[in-house]
Amino acid sequence: MISEPPLLGIRVVELAGLAPAPFASLLLADYGASVLRIDRPHPHAHSSEPLPPTNDLLARRKSSIALDLKSFGGYKLLTDLLKHADVLIEPYRPGVLESLGLNPTGLLASNQRLIIARLTGFRRDGEYANKAGHDINYLAVSGVLSLLGRKGEAPYAPANILADFAGGGLMCAFGILMALFSRTHSGKGQVVESNMVDGSAFLGTLMRYLIRTPLWDQPRGQNLLDGGCPWYDVYECKDGKYMAVDLFEEQLILQRDDRKTWPMVKRLFKRRFLEKTRQDWETVFRDKDACCTPVLGLEELKNQGYEQRPAVRLMSTPGLKISQKEAWVSSGLSPGAGGEKMLDDWVGWKRDRDYKAENGSLIKIDAAKM
């Protein structure tokens, strides 16, 4: 029997930021959590004027309110709201949350069940703690970037997938889920600290071990799994498209481990794959149990009607279905969109009774009277 999503009823407040934190809350939203994004004030927020979405594309299933956290009215609305929340996600550098008067110690004193997830790029201590950075910088100092790239070429970052999303947002969501599980036993929330350096380094755990073995003891681009070995690589086809090859079957072990043969075998593979189109090679391997697959583009998948699904399938309490439209195009989220309904749903607050809109943001009415 299929039940409701596992995070239904969990209330998440997300302080608006860049990709990693929105990705963490997106994961939670896809499994039923109610996510309210806190945006900066905008002249047209919470008004009848049309307002375009922000640049945050990872807004599926979320709502928004605009708050000026430097004003007492906006600060008071947020702190009162957090008394009723399960999770706060903040994406700031160390010290920024505290500078807004939102010290985690005080927030936990007001709501002992609150989980405060703090996601930074660099570690919160050490040489880089207070420096600016982005995915490639976090990946660089984690040691993982040094492993990626072709022989004789500079290290190559795979877009911002590893540090921002895998090492950052995904690890942050994992930490939140562990804290929620811990709360079922203790009854108390806690601070969850995650950063993209440690997250990326953890993803590279196996590689740290492999570099001390014959599987990865050579310079970058000259090992079994980094493009050095001909039996684990991508090859161009006659039509300019590509096939991905992983031929580590037992019968190839002797040749695979003889590095002297690698250049010759790679040249042979390159010539052979150039003899046919990718479609031809797909036909060749379609009915064979071989590890050889086409490199498909995103537009190809979209045009084929490929179904994007939640990250993990829970058989009894599955995540929410991702529609075909949501899978490929983000409609974004405008500051203030849907947020006032969520305030009503969460705590029963009504406009002009509990809060009011002023200068493109919301403020608590009791605070406005002070």
N, C-alpha and C positions, 0 to 999 in steps of 0.2 A: 504494500500500500504506500503510495507516494504522499508525503506530508508537505508542510510549508517549508520555505527555504530556511536553512539553519540559523541565519543571523536576523530573522524577522524579529522586530522589536528592539534591536540594538540601535541606539541613537548616536550618530557620529557628527561631530562638529569639525569641519575642515577649514583651517585658516588658509586662504587662497595663496597658492604658490606656483612653482614651475612643475614640470612633468612628474617627478618621482612621487611627491605627496599626493597629487590627484590620482595617480595610478594606484596607490595603496588604497585610497578610499573607493576607487572604481571597483577594485576586487571585492571589497566588502559590500558595496551596493549590489553587485551582481549576485550575491548570495543572500540578499534580503535586507541588509542594513539600510536604515534611513539616514541619508547624508545631507547635511546642510552646510553649504560653502559660505564662508564669511568674506565678502568682497569689500573693497574700498568704496567710499561714497562716489556717486556719480549724479550729476544734476538731474538726470531723467530716471534714476532708480526709484522704485516705489511710487511711480506716477503713471498717468495715462499715456505719456509720451513713449513712442517706440524706442527701443534701446537695443543695439546690436550685441551679439554675444562677445564675451571676452576671448582672449587668445587661447584659453584652456579648452582643448578639444576632448579631454577625458572627463566629460561631464555627464555621461549617461546615467539616468535615473536620479540625478541630484537636483536639489533646489538651492536657492541663494537668498541671502539678505545682505544689504550693504550697511556697514557700520563704520563710524569714525572712532577707532579705538583710542585716539588721543583726546577725545571728548569724554566727559564723565558720563553723559547719557548713553553713549555707545558702549563704553566700558562696562557700565552697570547692567545694560541689557545682556551683554555676553556673559558676565560673571554670574548673573542670576540664571541664565539659560544653562550654564555648565553645571549648576546644581542638579539638573534633571538629565544630563547627558551621560552616556556610557564611555565615549571615547572623544578625545581632542587630538587632532593631528596638526602639528605645527612644523613648518618647513624652514624656520629661520636659522641664521647663524647663532652661535652661542651668545647669550646675553640679551638678544633682541626681545624675547618673550618677557623676560624680567623687566626690561626697560619700559614695557607697556603696563607694568603693574600686575602682570599675570604670573607671579612666582608659583611654580608647581607645588611648593609646600603649602601655600595658602589655598590653592585650588583644591588640593586633596583634603585640607581641613574642612572645607565647605561641602565636599562630596567625596566621602572616603571610597566610594565605588568607582570613581572616575579613573580611566586609563589615559595617561598623557603620553602620546607617541611623538617623540622628537626626532626628526629626520634631518641630518646634516650631510654635507658632502664629505668634508674631511672629518677626522676624529675630533672629538670635543677637547682633546688635550694634544700636546705635542707641537711640533714645528709649524704645522699648517693650520692650526685650529681657527685662527682668526683671519685667514686669507680667503680671497675670492677664488672660485674654481668652477669647473664644469665637468661633465662626464669624463672627458679625455684626461683631465688632470687627476681625478680620483683613481681612474684606471691605471694611470702612469705610476703613481706612488704606491699602489697596491702590489706592484710587481707583475700583474697580469698582462699589461700592455706589452711588456718586453717579450712575451711569448708569441705574440700575434704578428704574422707577416711572412713574406716570402724571403727566400735566401738572397742575401746581398741587398735587401731593400730595408727602408726604415720600418719600425713597428707600425702596424695599421690598426686603427680603432674601428670596430664594426658598428658604425653609426653611434648612437648613444644607448644601445640596448643593454650592454653589460652592467655599467655602473649605475646609470639613472634608473633603469627599470628592474633588472634582475637583482643587482646588488643593493639598490636603494628602495624603490617602491615595494617590490615583492618581499624583501626581507623585513621591511617595516610592517607590512600586513601580517607576516608570519609572527612577528613579535607581538602585535596586537592580539592575535588569536591565542597565543600562549598566555598572555596576561588575562584574557577573558576566561580561559580554562582555569587558570590559577584562582581567579576570583570566585569560581563556583565552589572552591574549597575554603578559601580564606574569608570571602565576603568583602574583600578589599581590592581596590584598584592599585595602580602603581605607575611609576614613570618608566616608559620604554624608550631607551636610547638606541638609535640605529644610525649608521653612517655608510656612505657608499664606498669608502675605502675598505672597511672591514667586511662589508657585504661582498664586494668584488673579490677580496682576498680569499674569503671562504669558498666562493665558487671555484677558485683555483686550487683547492686543497689537493686533489689528485695530481695536478701538474707539479706541485711542490715535491711530491713523493716520486713522481716519474723521472724528474731530472737527475735523480740519483740511481737510475736504472738504465739499461741499454735502450729502453723504449724512447727516452727523451734526453739523452745525455750529449746531444750535439747542439751547435748554435741554431738560432731561430731559422725555421724553414727547411731544416735538414733532418727532421725526425718523422716518426711513424704517423702522427696525427696532425701535423702542421703544414702539410703540403709537400714535404720532402719525399715521402714514399709514393711511388707511382700508383700503388693500389689503394690510396686514400686521397683522392684529388677530384678536381672538376675539369672536364675536357670540353673544348669547343667542337661544335658539329658543323656540318657543311653549310647550314643556313645561319650561322652566327649565334645559335642558341647553344645551351650547355646540358651536359649530363653529369650527374654526381656519381662517383664510383667508390665503393668500399668493398674490396675483394680480399678479406682476411680469412678465407676458408682454409681449412687445415692443409689441403693439398698444395697451397702456395707458401706455407710457412718457411721452407728452406730458401726459396728465392726471395721472399720478403725480407728475411733477416740478412741477406747478403747485399750490403749497401753498395758494393761495387757494381752491381747489376742495375741499380735504380735509374741512372741516367739513360741507359740503353732502353729499358722497359718503358720509361716515360716517353721517350721519343717515339717508340712503336705505338703506344696508346694514342698519342697526339695524332699521328698519321692515320690510324685506323678510324678514329672518331670523326675526322674531317672527311671521310669517304661517304658518310650518310647524313641525312638531316636528323634533327632531334626526333621528329615523328617516326622516321625509319627505325631509329634505335629504340624508341618506345615499343614499336611493334616487335622488334627482335626479342626484347626482354619481358614482354607482357606476360607470357605464360611460363616464365622461368623463375625459379626461386633464387634469384641473384640480386645482390645489393647494388643495383644500378637504376637510378631514377632520374627523371627530367628535373631541371631547375626551373620551377614554375614562377612566373611573375605574378604580382598581386592583381593586375588587371586581368590576366588570364583566369585566375581563380574566381574573380568577381563575375566575369562573363560566363563561366561554367556553372554559376550558381552555388559555388562552394559554401558550405554552412559553417560559419564561425560559431563556436560553442563556448560556454563558460570553461574556465581553465581546468577544472576538475569535475568529474561527474560523481555526485553522491547519489547512490541508487534510491535511497528512501527519502532524502531531503535535498533534492537537486537545486542547483542555482536557477536563476531566472533565465528564460529563453532570450537569446539575442536575435532580434528581428533582422531580416535581410538588409533593410535600410540602415539600421544602427550598426551593422557589422562593417559597413564600408564608408559611411558618411556621418560625420559628427554634426549634430545640429547645434552644439555648443550650449552655453547657458549665459543669459544676461544677468547682470547684477540685480538682485531683487526678485528674480523669476521664481515663483512658486514658494518662496520662503515664508510669506505670511501665513499661508495655509499650513505649512509645517509647524510654525509656532503655535497655531491653534491645535493641531493634532497632538503635538508633544505636551504642551502645558496649558492649553486653553486660553492663550493670550489673544486679545482682540485689539485691533487698531482703535485709537482714540479712547480706549479704556486703560490698557496696560502699556501701550507704547504709541508713539506717533512718528510720522515721517517729517524730517526737517533737513533741508539742504542736501537732499539726495541720499539720506541715510536714516536709519531708525534710532530712536532714543527711548529709554524707559520714561514713562510719564512721572513716576514718583521721583526719578532723578531730576527731571526737568523742573520740578517744583522746589528742589533744594537750592 
